[in-house]
């Protein structure tokens, strides 16, 4: 029977999964999950979708019922960790509580980027990251007349799709989803949101928010002012690395870890949104913000702690649901130099295949789940499909998958 203690700092998706996976793998020592929000761990993706529009409640958000943690002997500790004493292998909470560890897992997630313009602190300027944020947004939406979303990434667009009314989306880049999607996908979603009644402004910055106590308008980089009594700021996130920095761990766009997700201190791991790791698919050190990455990295760390370490090499995949348009992405789009569109773009059922040096590196599928499933299967085998091979099969991923299996 193990007498070791694993402390997990952060009770989001990756932190919860670490605790659950340790028990699944037979770990019998102490598992302590420290979270800075009250209640049991919950999932964040529904906050900008079903929870926001009121079709899912607290029960649907919970990752597991409360009695799960008692049954699995996972100790939930509410509070925020103030410091890590690596020499003594202890953490100190803000209330002074100290906890010892044999293994420490940093699953501290990310925090929203703030909008660095005058007026960003006005009442009616909100962000979306936590359940409390979603509750405030739902309440504010009931009385809002003019809603402006700043940021055309996943969160901003999901909010727009599920707000239940027309909104204005302001994006500084020249296309939506510029950081995560191909131009073809960006163009489709811009049209999709405009058809839904939303105004989409591209290549447009925000220079100030105006109002007396409460926001009344948004000033744009071209001098225009948009009326607004509710502004949703969705301009991305930053990895939460404060604790790691204070502990003297290496940080560079996240907590730096090796292929086993260990930091420079062999007793400390970092996973999920806060971790900067060597990504096999990207061919570089990167940081990923996705449920898949959080879950798979947590399972990898649990395996390492229980004596079965292996390099982390899971295929990245992502998804977003925006009122009738479900986008699923398999792979990493970094430095793609050729794309092929297959399916019916006009009907909103198509996939974009992205290549680098004539090798398939990512597949983005809109309302084409079979393509997404086929892509994930193709990417788990070597070699990855080549442009010429897929062209021979008319870029039909299912047909290509069958031809490889024959």
C-alpha positions as CSV (number, residue, x, y, z in Angstrom):
1,X,0.0,0.0,0.0
2,X,1.4,3.4,-1.0
3,X,1.9,6.0,1.7
4,X,2.7,8.7,-0.8
5,X,0.7,11.9,-1.1
6,X,-0.1,13.6,-4.4
7,X,-1.2,17.2,-4.2
8,X,-3.0,18.6,-7.2
9,X,-3.2,22.4,-7.4
10,X,-6.2,23.4,-9.5
11,X,-9.6,21.6,-9.6
12,X,-10.5,22.2,-13.2
13,X,-10.7,19.6,-15.9
14,X,-7.0,18.6,-15.7
15,X,-6.8,18.6,-12.0
16,X,-9.9,16.6,-11.5
17,X,-8.8,14.1,-14.2
18,X,-5.4,13.6,-12.5
19,X,-7.1,12.7,-9.2
20,X,-9.6,10.4,-10.8
21,X,-7.0,8.7,-13.0
22,X,-4.7,8.1,-10.0
23,X,-7.5,6.0,-8.4
24,X,-8.3,4.3,-11.7
25,X,-4.7,3.2,-11.9
26,X,-4.7,1.8,-8.4
27,X,-2.9,4.5,-6.5
28,X,-3.6,3.9,-2.8
29,X,-1.9,6.9,-1.3
30,X,-3.4,10.2,-0.4
31,X,-4.9,12.3,-3.2
32,X,-5.6,15.9,-2.4
33,X,-7.3,18.2,-4.9
34,X,-7.0,21.9,-4.1
35,X,-9.4,24.3,-5.8
36,X,-10.1,28.0,-5.4
37,X,-13.8,27.8,-6.3
38,X,-16.5,26.5,-3.9
39,X,-18.2,23.2,-4.6
40,X,-17.2,20.1,-6.6
41,X,-15.1,20.5,-9.8
42,X,-17.1,21.4,-12.9
43,X,-16.5,21.6,-16.6
44,X,-16.1,24.9,-18.4
45,X,-17.1,24.3,-22.0
46,X,-20.9,24.5,-21.3
47,X,-20.5,27.9,-19.7
48,X,-20.4,29.6,-23.1
49,X,-23.0,27.3,-24.6
50,X,-25.8,25.4,-22.8
51,X,-25.3,26.9,-19.4
52,X,-25.2,30.4,-20.7
53,X,-28.5,30.0,-22.6
54,X,-30.1,28.2,-19.6
55,X,-30.5,24.7,-21.0
56,X,-28.0,23.2,-18.6
57,X,-27.7,23.8,-14.8
58,X,-25.3,23.1,-12.0
59,X,-25.9,19.4,-12.1
60,X,-24.9,19.2,-15.8
61,X,-21.8,21.2,-15.1
62,X,-20.4,18.9,-12.5
63,X,-17.6,16.6,-13.6
64,X,-18.8,14.0,-11.0
65,X,-21.4,14.0,-8.2
66,X,-20.2,15.0,-4.7
67,X,-20.3,11.5,-3.4
68,X,-17.8,10.4,-6.1
69,X,-15.0,12.1,-4.2
70,X,-15.8,10.4,-1.0
71,X,-16.1,7.0,-2.7
72,X,-12.7,7.5,-4.4
73,X,-11.1,8.9,-1.2
74,X,-10.2,12.1,-3.0
75,X,-9.9,15.0,-0.5
76,X,-11.2,18.3,-1.7
77,X,-9.5,21.3,-0.2
78,X,-11.0,24.7,-0.9
79,X,-8.5,27.6,-1.0
80,X,-5.7,29.2,-3.0
81,X,-2.1,28.0,-2.7
82,X,0.1,31.0,-1.8
83,X,3.5,29.4,-2.0
84,X,5.4,26.2,-2.8
85,X,8.4,25.2,-0.6
86,X,10.3,22.9,-2.9
87,X,13.0,22.1,-0.3
88,X,10.5,21.0,2.3
89,X,8.1,19.6,-0.3
90,X,5.2,21.5,1.1
91,X,2.6,24.0,0.0
92,X,1.1,26.8,2.0
93,X,-2.4,28.0,1.4
94,X,-3.5,31.7,1.8
95,X,-5.2,30.8,5.2
96,X,-1.9,29.5,6.5
97,X,-2.6,25.8,6.1
98,X,0.4,23.7,5.1
99,X,0.3,20.4,3.2
100,X,3.2,18.1,2.4
101,X,3.6,16.2,-0.8
102,X,5.6,13.5,-2.5
103,X,4.3,14.5,-5.9
104,X,2.9,18.0,-6.8
105,X,0.8,18.5,-9.9
106,X,0.3,22.1,-11.1
107,X,-3.0,22.3,-12.9
108,X,-3.5,26.0,-12.4
109,X,-5.1,26.7,-15.8
110,X,-5.2,30.1,-17.3
111,X,-6.6,33.6,-16.7
112,X,-8.4,36.0,-19.0
113,X,-6.4,38.7,-20.8
114,X,-7.6,42.1,-19.8
115,X,-8.5,44.8,-22.2
116,X,-5.7,47.5,-21.9
117,X,-7.9,50.5,-22.8
118,X,-9.6,53.3,-20.8
119,X,-13.0,52.4,-19.4
120,X,-12.3,48.6,-19.2
121,X,-13.3,48.7,-15.5
122,X,-16.7,50.2,-16.1
123,X,-19.8,48.4,-14.9
124,X,-21.2,46.2,-17.6
125,X,-17.8,45.1,-18.9
126,X,-17.6,41.4,-18.3
127,X,-15.5,38.3,-19.1
128,X,-16.3,34.6,-19.2
129,X,-14.1,32.1,-17.4
130,X,-15.9,30.8,-14.3
131,X,-19.4,29.7,-13.4
132,X,-19.8,33.0,-11.5
133,X,-18.9,34.9,-14.7
134,X,-21.5,33.0,-16.6
135,X,-24.1,33.7,-13.9
136,X,-23.4,37.4,-14.2
137,X,-23.5,37.4,-18.0
138,X,-26.9,35.6,-18.0
139,X,-28.3,38.1,-15.6
140,X,-26.9,41.0,-17.5
141,X,-28.2,39.7,-20.8
142,X,-31.8,39.9,-19.6
143,X,-31.7,43.7,-19.3
144,X,-29.1,44.5,-22.0
145,X,-30.1,46.3,-25.2
146,X,-26.8,46.7,-27.1
147,X,-24.3,43.9,-26.7
148,X,-20.7,44.2,-28.0
149,X,-18.3,41.2,-28.0
150,X,-14.6,42.1,-28.2
151,X,-12.7,39.2,-29.6
152,X,-13.5,36.7,-32.4
153,X,-12.1,33.5,-30.9
154,X,-13.9,30.5,-29.7
155,X,-15.3,32.1,-26.5
156,X,-16.4,35.3,-28.1
157,X,-18.2,33.5,-31.0
158,X,-19.8,30.9,-28.7
159,X,-21.1,33.7,-26.5
160,X,-22.5,35.4,-29.6
161,X,-24.1,32.2,-30.8
162,X,-25.8,31.4,-27.5
163,X,-26.7,35.0,-26.4
164,X,-30.2,34.7,-27.7
165,X,-30.1,38.0,-29.5
166,X,-28.1,39.9,-32.2
167,X,-24.7,41.2,-31.0
168,X,-21.8,43.0,-32.5
169,X,-18.5,41.1,-32.7
170,X,-15.3,43.3,-32.9
171,X,-12.1,41.5,-34.0
172,X,-8.7,43.2,-34.4
173,X,-7.4,40.6,-36.8
174,X,-8.5,40.5,-40.4
175,X,-10.4,37.2,-39.8
176,X,-12.2,35.3,-37.1
177,X,-10.5,32.4,-35.3
178,X,-7.2,33.6,-36.8
179,X,-5.1,31.8,-34.2
180,X,-6.8,28.4,-34.4
181,X,-8.4,28.0,-37.8
182,X,-7.7,28.1,-41.5
183,X,-8.9,31.1,-43.6
184,X,-11.6,28.9,-45.2
185,X,-13.1,28.2,-41.8
186,X,-12.8,31.8,-40.7
187,X,-14.7,32.9,-43.8
188,X,-17.5,30.4,-43.2
189,X,-18.0,31.4,-39.5
190,X,-18.0,35.1,-40.4
191,X,-20.8,34.4,-42.9
192,X,-22.6,32.1,-40.4
193,X,-22.7,34.7,-37.7
194,X,-23.8,37.4,-40.1
195,X,-26.6,35.2,-41.4
196,X,-27.7,34.8,-37.8
197,X,-28.1,38.5,-37.5
198,X,-24.9,39.4,-35.8
199,X,-22.6,42.3,-37.0
200,X,-19.0,41.2,-37.5
201,X,-16.3,43.9,-37.7
202,X,-12.9,42.6,-38.8
203,X,-9.6,44.4,-38.7
204,X,-11.0,46.7,-36.1
205,X,-9.4,47.5,-32.8
206,X,-10.9,49.0,-29.6
207,X,-9.4,52.2,-28.2
208,X,-11.7,53.0,-25.3
209,X,-14.9,52.2,-23.5
210,X,-17.1,55.2,-22.5
211,X,-19.7,55.7,-19.8
212,X,-20.6,57.3,-16.5
213,X,-20.1,54.5,-14.1
214,X,-21.6,52.0,-16.5
215,X,-20.5,51.3,-20.1
216,X,-22.4,53.2,-22.7
217,X,-20.3,52.9,-25.9
218,X,-17.3,51.3,-27.4
219,X,-14.8,53.5,-29.3
220,X,-13.2,51.7,-32.3
221,X,-9.8,52.3,-33.9
222,X,-11.5,54.0,-36.9
223,X,-13.1,56.5,-34.7
224,X,-16.6,55.1,-34.7
225,X,-18.6,54.6,-31.4
226,X,-20.9,51.6,-30.9
227,X,-23.7,51.9,-28.4
228,X,-23.2,49.3,-25.7
229,X,-24.7,48.6,-22.3
230,X,-23.0,45.2,-22.1
231,X,-19.5,44.5,-23.3
232,X,-18.1,41.0,-23.3
233,X,-14.2,40.9,-23.4
234,X,-12.9,37.7,-25.0
235,X,-9.4,38.5,-26.1
236,X,-7.7,35.3,-25.1
237,X,-6.0,33.9,-22.0
238,X,-2.7,33.8,-20.3
239,X,-1.3,30.8,-18.5
240,X,-1.5,31.0,-14.8
241,X,2.2,30.6,-13.8
242,X,2.5,32.9,-10.8
243,X,2.9,30.0,-8.3
244,X,5.5,28.3,-10.5
245,X,7.5,31.5,-10.9
246,X,7.5,32.0,-7.2
247,X,8.7,28.4,-6.7
248,X,11.6,29.1,-9.1
249,X,10.4,26.8,-11.9
250,X,11.2,27.6,-15.5
251,X,8.3,29.6,-17.3
252,X,8.0,30.5,-21.0
253,X,4.5,30.9,-22.2
254,X,3.5,28.4,-19.5
255,X,5.3,26.2,-17.0
256,X,8.1,24.5,-18.9
257,X,7.9,20.7,-18.8
258,X,9.6,17.8,-20.6
259,X,8.1,15.0,-22.7
260,X,6.9,13.4,-19.4
261,X,5.3,16.7,-18.3
262,X,7.8,17.1,-15.5
263,X,9.2,20.4,-14.5
264,X,12.9,21.0,-13.7
265,X,11.9,19.6,-10.2
266,X,11.3,15.8,-10.7
267,X,8.6,15.9,-8.0
268,X,6.6,18.5,-9.7
269,X,4.5,18.2,-12.9
270,X,2.5,20.8,-14.8
271,X,-0.4,20.0,-17.1
272,X,-3.3,21.6,-19.0
273,X,-3.7,25.2,-20.0
274,X,-0.7,26.3,-17.8
275,X,1.9,23.9,-19.3
276,X,4.3,24.5,-22.1
277,X,5.4,21.1,-23.5
278,X,7.1,19.5,-26.5
279,X,4.2,18.8,-28.8
280,X,5.0,16.0,-31.2
281,X,2.4,17.0,-33.7
282,X,3.5,20.7,-33.8
283,X,7.1,19.8,-33.8
284,X,7.8,22.4,-31.3
285,X,7.2,23.5,-27.7
286,X,3.7,24.7,-27.4
287,X,0.8,25.2,-25.0
288,X,-2.7,24.0,-25.8
289,X,-6.1,25.1,-24.4
290,X,-8.5,22.1,-24.8
291,X,-10.4,19.5,-22.9
292,X,-8.6,16.7,-24.8
293,X,-5.2,18.0,-23.8
294,X,-6.2,18.5,-20.2
295,X,-7.6,15.0,-19.9
296,X,-4.8,13.2,-21.7
297,X,-2.0,15.0,-19.9
298,X,-3.7,14.2,-16.6
299,X,-3.8,10.5,-17.5
300,X,-0.2,10.6,-18.6
301,X,0.9,12.1,-15.3
302,X,-1.2,9.6,-13.3
303,X,0.6,6.8,-15.2
304,X,4.0,8.3,-14.4
305,X,3.2,8.6,-10.7
306,X,2.0,5.0,-10.6
307,X,5.2,3.6,-12.3
308,X,4.3,3.6,-16.0
309,X,5.9,6.7,-17.4
310,X,5.7,7.3,-21.2
311,X,6.3,10.4,-23.3
312,X,3.2,12.4,-23.9
313,X,2.2,12.3,-27.6
314,X,-1.6,12.4,-27.7
315,X,-3.2,13.8,-30.9
316,X,-4.6,17.3,-30.2
317,X,-8.2,17.8,-31.1
318,X,-10.7,20.6,-30.5
319,X,-14.3,21.5,-31.0
320,X,-16.8,24.4,-30.9
321,X,-20.6,24.5,-31.3
322,X,-22.1,27.6,-32.7
323,X,-25.9,27.3,-33.3
324,X,-26.1,24.7,-36.0
325,X,-22.4,24.8,-37.0
326,X,-20.2,22.3,-35.1
327,X,-16.5,22.6,-35.9
328,X,-14.2,19.7,-35.0
329,X,-10.4,20.0,-35.5
330,X,-7.9,17.2,-35.5
331,X,-4.2,18.0,-35.6
332,X,-2.2,21.3,-35.4
333,X,-2.4,23.9,-38.1
334,X,1.1,25.4,-37.6
335,X,2.7,26.5,-40.9
336,X,0.2,24.9,-43.2
337,X,1.1,25.7,-46.8
338,X,-1.7,24.1,-48.8
339,X,-5.4,23.4,-48.2
340,X,-8.1,21.3,-49.8
341,X,-11.8,21.7,-49.2
342,X,-14.0,18.6,-49.5
343,X,-17.8,18.4,-49.1
344,X,-20.5,21.0,-49.5
345,X,-19.4,24.4,-48.2
346,X,-22.6,26.1,-49.3
347,X,-24.7,23.6,-47.3
348,X,-22.4,24.0,-44.3
349,X,-21.1,20.4,-44.4
350,X,-17.5,20.3,-45.4
351,X,-13.9,19.7,-44.3
352,X,-10.7,21.6,-44.8
353,X,-7.6,19.5,-45.1
354,X,-4.4,21.3,-44.3
355,X,-0.9,20.2,-45.5
356,X,2.7,21.1,-44.8
357,X,5.3,19.9,-47.2
358,X,2.6,17.8,-48.8
359,X,1.9,15.9,-45.6
360,X,-1.6,16.2,-43.9
361,X,-1.2,18.0,-40.6
362,X,-4.8,19.0,-39.7
363,X,-8.5,18.4,-40.6
364,X,-11.2,20.9,-39.8
365,X,-14.7,19.5,-40.2
366,X,-17.9,21.5,-40.1
367,X,-20.9,19.3,-39.5
368,X,-19.0,16.3,-40.9
369,X,-18.4,14.0,-37.8
370,X,-17.3,11.0,-40.0
371,X,-14.4,13.1,-41.4
372,X,-13.3,14.1,-37.9
373,X,-13.4,10.5,-36.7
374,X,-11.5,9.3,-39.8
375,X,-8.9,12.0,-39.4
376,X,-8.2,11.1,-35.8
377,X,-7.7,7.5,-36.8
378,X,-5.4,8.5,-39.6
379,X,-3.3,10.7,-37.4
380,X,-2.7,7.9,-34.9
381,X,-0.8,5.9,-37.4
382,X,2.4,6.5,-39.3
383,X,3.1,7.8,-41.7
384,X,0.6,10.6,-41.8
385,X,-1.3,10.8,-45.1
386,X,0.4,12.5,-48.1
387,X,-1.2,14.9,-50.5
388,X,-0.7,12.5,-53.4
389,X,-2.2,9.6,-51.6
390,X,-5.3,11.5,-50.5
391,X,-5.7,13.0,-54.0
392,X,-5.7,9.4,-55.4
393,X,-8.7,8.8,-53.1
394,X,-10.4,12.1,-54.1
395,X,-9.6,13.5,-50.7
396,X,-12.2,11.2,-49.2
397,X,-10.9,10.5,-45.7
398,X,-13.1,7.5,-45.0
399,X,-12.2,5.9,-48.4
400,X,-8.5,6.6,-47.7
401,X,-8.8,5.0,-44.3
402,X,-10.3,1.9,-45.8
403,X,-7.6,1.7,-48.5
404,X,-4.9,1.8,-45.8
405,X,-6.6,-0.9,-43.9
406,X,-6.9,-3.2,-46.9
